[in-house]
Amino acid sequence: MGTTPEFDVASQWWQEMAPVVAGARAEFGLEVTVLRLVAAERAQPHGGAVTYLAECGDAWPELGAFDEEWVQPHPLRMRWAEPGGPAEALRWAGVESGEQQRTWNLSSVWRLDGAWLKEVPPFLRQEPIVLEWLGKRVPGLVPAVLKADGGRMLLADVPGTDRYDAEVPEIVAMVGDLFEIQAMAPEHVDELLALGLPDWRAERFVERVTEVVGKYGHQLARDERAAVHELVAGLPKRFEALAACGIPDSLVHGDFHPGNVRSDGRNRVILDWTDSVIGHPGLDVPDQAELEREWSALWRKKIAGSEPERALELTRPLGKLRGAAVYDAFLRGIEPSERPYHAADPLDCLRAAVG
């Protein structure tokens, strides 16, 4: 139909839709369902105005020009970003409506009455697999899957709040929860790989990181490029030293931080397993002294003679190297209009790995 005038929203995150939906209602009396980002004023660094494509059942008299390219098909478009996609997902969940929380190239999230509807892209399809697998072994530590179909899942509601502002003692307890999963999973690695989890153990790690450095390394400054190539050349020996620390490969969350833990003050639930892989568990430990001490003490108690502190020292740059490859995979898997979300990330991760 056209475009509305610009309006301001409180959220600083482009993918958070609740304030955008509320803003359209408050400013123009429109009930919208946002499909995707179609334009960004400033992608590097993120900022400025953005334009979203939305569905709207109401007419509004003062609409501006509309770019027909915004509604042209694209082979990498997510199904929730297509007109009618959100309504179809809600019908699958058995409801007619809900509260739209998030939409972007990595997920669509709706809050329903007593449940959450989430969809993820094909390249992150391991999340419902992991959640169902963990739900049978550590019930209560992850959201319960009510039903799933590919990357679409209906999750039971988790009481509480996402713990972005958690204090250190609470985060230490979260590390203990994560360790419970890490310590249980090594004997199931082959099973998890057979279920479809990505393999980020030593050999595949070196292959993927070498490829992404070959793709982006020329964009680095000369000293950065030399440092990255030196780091990557030393990966085989680094992984040998890591194996000698005695801590086995396991299930890695991939994006473990307090905001991905939800709690009501009594129970904690680890959310958002979209980045989960098989790899070294040290990749999940936040770079914070109290958390490193807790994680190390738990592994020393679990495996006598292990060297968890040394393992953490060796894994520090590995998380950033892996991040460069992960963001490159995102960019290859999403349509151009949504690439501003991640465009700068591969290079930023390579720089951080040698920082």
N, C-alpha and C positions, 0 to 999 in steps of 0.2 A: 504493500500500500504506500509506503513512504517511510521517512525517518522523523523521529521526534527531535525537538531541540535538545541541546545538551542539558544534563542535570547532574548534580553532585551526589555521590553516595559515600557512606562512612567507611566502607571496607577498603583496605589497601591491597587486597588480593583480587586479581582479575577473575579468578575462577569461582569466587564466592558470589552466589546468585541471590541469596535472600535479600540483601539490601538493594540490589538492582530491581528485583520484582517489587519490593516495597516502594522504591523511589518512583517507578512508573505509575504505581497506583496513586501515590500521594501527589505527584506533579500533574498527572494528566487523566487520572481516573481510569487507567488502562490495566486490564488483567493480562499479563504476558507470561509466556513460557520461553525462557531464553534457550536458544539452540547452540550457539557457538560464537566465538570471537571472529569478526571479519576484518577489523582494521585496528591498528595501534599507532598512536601518534609517535611514541618513542619506545622502541623495543630494547635499546641498549644505551644506558640502563633503563629498566622498565619505568614508565611514568607517562604523565599526560593523559589526554582523553583516549578512550577506546570506543569502538562501535561493536555492538552485538546484533546478531540476527535473532529475532524473536517471533514466535507465533502470537497472534492476538485476535480475539473474536470480535472486538469492538472497533467501530469506525471512530476516527478522530479528525476533526476538520482541518487542523493546521499542520499537516505533514509536509516535510521537505522532500528533496529529490531522493530517489532510490536507485542504487547501483544494481543492475540486473545480474551482474557477475556473482553477486552474493548468493543467488539461488540456482546457479548452474551446478550440475552434478560434478562430483569429484570421486575418483576411485578409492581414496583413502578416508573418505568421510565416515565418522562413527555413526552407528545407527541411531543413537540418541540425538544426534545433531541434525537429522533429517526432519523436515516437516512431518508431523504425525508420529515421530519416533517416541517422544516422551509419553504420549497418550497410549501407544501400544504397550510400552513397558508397564505403565500403571495397570492396564487391563490384565497383563500377565500376572501382576502381583495381586490381582483380585480386588482392586479399588478403582474408583473413578477420579480421585484427586489426591493430592498431597502437597507438602511444602517443598518447593525446589530449593536445595541447599547449594549445589555445586554443579557446574558443567564446564568441561574443557576437554582437551584431547586425551587426558588420562583417566577420566572417570565422569560419571553422572551419578549424583546422589540426591535422593528424595527422602524426606522424613514422612513416615506414615503413622497411623495410629498403632502404636505398639511395635513398630518394625521400621527398618530402613531398606530402601530399594537402591541397589548400587549396580552400576554397569562399568566394566573395564574393557579396554581394547583387546584385540586378539593377541598382541604381543605381551600382555600382562594377564593372560587367562589363567595363570597358576593360582590366583588368589582364592577362588572358591574351592579349588582342589586342596590347597594347604589348610584352609579353615575347616573343611570337613574332616581331613585327616587328623588335625590337632584336636578337633572337638571330641574325637573318640579316645584320645590319650591324655589330654590335659583339660577336661571340661571346666569351663569357668574362666580360663585364661584368655580365650579368644571368643569373638562373637559367634553365637550359634547360627548355623545356616538352616533356614526353614525350607528353602528350595533353591535350586540353581539350574541354569541352562546356559552352558558355555560361560561367557564372561558376565552373564547377568545373574544376580543373586538377591534373595530376600533374606535379610538378617534380622534376628530378634533384637529388640531394643536393648540397649545397655544403659542402665541408670547412671546418672552422674554428669560430669563435665570432662572435656578433654583437658589434660593436665599441663597445658603450656606453661603455667606459672608455678609449677611444683617446686618446692624447696629441695635442697640436697638430700635430706633424710628420706623423703618420699621417692626421689629418683634412685637412690641406693636400693630401696625395696623393689623398684621396677627392674633393676639389673638382676636381682635375685629371681624374679619371675622369668625373665628372659633366660637366665642360666638353667632353670628347670627344663626349659624346652631344648636348649643347646646340649645339655648333658644327656638327654634322652634320645635325641635324633641320630647320633652317629651310627648306631647299629641298623638304622633304617635308610641309610643314604641310597642304596641301590633301589629300594622300593620307591623312594621319592623321585629319583631320576626317571624311573619307569613310568611314574604318574605324569611326568611332563615338566618337572621343575628344571630351570636352566642350570647348567653345569658351569660353575665358576671356580672349580678347583685349579690347581697349578697350571696344567697344560693348556686348558681352554682359556684361562685367564691371560696367559702370555700371548696366545694367538690373537685374542680380541683386542688387547691393549696395543700390541704391535701394529695391528691394522689401523686403529684409530689414530695412533701417533703418526703413521704414514699419511693419513688423510689430512690432519690438522697441523702437524708439526711445522710446516713451512710458514705458518702464520705467526709463529712465536718469534720473539726477539732472539738474536744469535745466542746470547748466553743462556736464555731459557731453553732454547732448542737443544743446545749441547747438554744441559743438565737433564732434560727429559730423556734424551737418547741414552745417556749414561745410566739413568735409573732403569730404563726398560732393558738395556743390555744385561743388567745385573739381576733381573728378575729370576732366572732359573736358580742361581745360587741363593738368592733371598728365600725362595720357596724351600730349598733344601734345608736352610737354617731354620726356617719356620717349622718344617716337619720334625726337626730334631728337638723342638721344644716340647713335643709329646702331647699336644692338644689336637684331637682329630677334626677333620672336616665334618660339618654338621649343617643343620638348617639355619640359614642366615635370614633375618627379617629384611634387611636391606635399607631400612629407613627408620631405625629405632631412635626415638627421641620422646620427651615427655608429652608432646602434643599428640602422639599416636598411642597414648595410654588414656583410657577413660576410667574414672573412679567416682564412686559415691561416698568416699571416705572410709568404706569398709572393704570393698572388693575392687580389684584392678583388672582391667581387660585390655589386652594389647590389640590395637586396631591396625588396619591398612597393611595387609600382607602382599600388596601388589608387586613389590620389588623383591620378594623372597626368592632365594636361590640356594644351591648347595655350594658351600665354600668354607673358608676359615671363620670360626665364630668370633675371632678378634675384630672382624670388620664391623661388627655391630656395637662395639663399646665406645661410647662418647669420650672425647678427649678431655677428661676431667679427673683430677687426681683421686678424689674420693670414690668415684665409680670404678676406676682402674684397680684400686686397692681391693674393693669388694669382689669384683670379677676374678681377680687373681687369687684371692684367698679361697674362693669357691672352687676354682679349678685345682689348686694345690691340694685341697682336701679330697677332691674327686679322684685325681690321678697323682699318686705319689711320685715325686721326682720330676714332675713337669715344670716348665719354666714359663708361666703365663706372662710375667712382666716382660721378658725378652720377646715373647710372641707379639705382645702389643706394640713394642718398639718396632718390630719388623713389619707389622701390618699398617702402620700409620700412613705411609704414602699410598698403600694399595687401595684404600677406600676412594681416594681422589682419582686414581688412575681408572678404577672401575667406573666411577661416576662419569668420566669423559666418554667411555664406551656406551654406557647406559643412555646418556643424553643424545649421543649420536644415533642410537637405535630409535629413540623417540622421534628425532627429526626425520628419520627415514620412514617412519610409520604414520606420520600425520600430514594433513593437507597444508599447503603453504600459508593460508591465512592464520593458522594457529602456531606457526613456528616461532613467532616472537616470544612465546612463553619460554623457549629453550635455546634460542639461537646462539646466545653467548656462552652457554654452559659448558660445552666440551672444552673450549679453550681455557675458560676460567678454572676448570678442574685440573687440566694439565699444569697450569701455572701453580695452583695450590699444591699439587703433588710434589713439586720441587721447592716450594716455599719454606 
